[in-house]
Amino acid sequence: MSKSKNIFITGCNRPNGIGFGLVKQMLDRYNPEHLFATCRNPADAKELNELAANYGNLHVIELDTVDTEKFGDVVSQVDKVTGGEGINLLINNAAILEQPQSSIHQLNKDLFMKHLEVNTVAPILLTKAFLPLLEKAAANSNSPSGIQKAAIVNISTKVASIADNTGGGMYLYRSSKTALNMATKCLSLELKNKGIVTLMLHPGWVQTDLGGPNGTLTTEQSVTEMTTVIEKLGADDNGKFFNYDGQEIPW
């Protein structure tokens, strides 16, 4: 892959998490010019800071994705570091999952709104904030499409598929990620003429703090497969919903 890629990934603090795994994969496989990895508390992100100490192109950024007032400052910081070249790949990974076995009787407004804010509203508004940098990257690239030009990957989940939902439950997570899917589809249609590929990607059931110890995939297995899918993205993939292995997921 070209070394000129500039990448921004949210939710990278947990050493067994998908965000941290993607950071390691992309440093090794893409050797980007700049990779920005966010976390809410950089001082507590020991493993991420250790990785940054060994990679001069890795920048640890403080960001709570629900703190939308800070988005402008983060974008300006990234724009300065990249010298105005823009961002070629934005991965919205940060998310929450609470009450996984919830029934209708357990739901409450505050927790429902929290999931919608973190899993739906935050990634879409962060994408909005980064659009000028994505557009810069697209305009500066001679590549036809994909991550060598400009791409947005929103980490979703198969349980957000309405067609695949045969078990019910998980109201908060399912609903917030299904809403993310719809917003991402809207983005894909609005941005396609700007040369920006936009899609959803399901990482699988992964052995992370969010997925739990019974997951069928290790973090390394998941991110290795997802990185392969991401690097092959083209215009035909715009607006689609993919499994970690590249298989399309029904809506």
C-alpha angles and dihedrals in degrees: 000000000000115000091220095079118122114203134189121193128179128211101030106144103096112085092214093041131110094242094054090044091053090050092055093045095049094046090055100038104033103027089206122201089236131007118186116200119188134206135162096239113027092180089064096044096093099163093044091051091048089053091050090052088060097042118055091194094059116094121190110214126193109230136151101195093215091057094088093171089070095054094089092054092049092049091049091050092051092045091053094049093048093048093236094302093123133221120299097188130028116185116190101200106146112109144141134227119193130161093019092177096043124151126200089264093061098052124112132179099242096054092043092053091046091058093047091049096049101034102035116014099040098053093045094049091045088053089051090053092050097046094099090056093045089050090050091053092048092049093048096050129086092197115111096231145318132065094329085064112023133311140169118207116188113195106228133161138244090235087069089068109107091199092052096047107109099140106051122204125091088089096166099047096037094048096045093048093045087054088050089053092054093047090048091051089052090051092050091057094044096047103037093094089056091060094251118137113211127186149144124250128195112209095202126240098315131189095244134123087268098042096041132224095292095066117133094225135053117228091251092053092050098046093043090057094042093050089054090052092047095051091053096052117134141165092280090062094058113128096006132133113227137187117229089262094054098260114136116245121218118244 
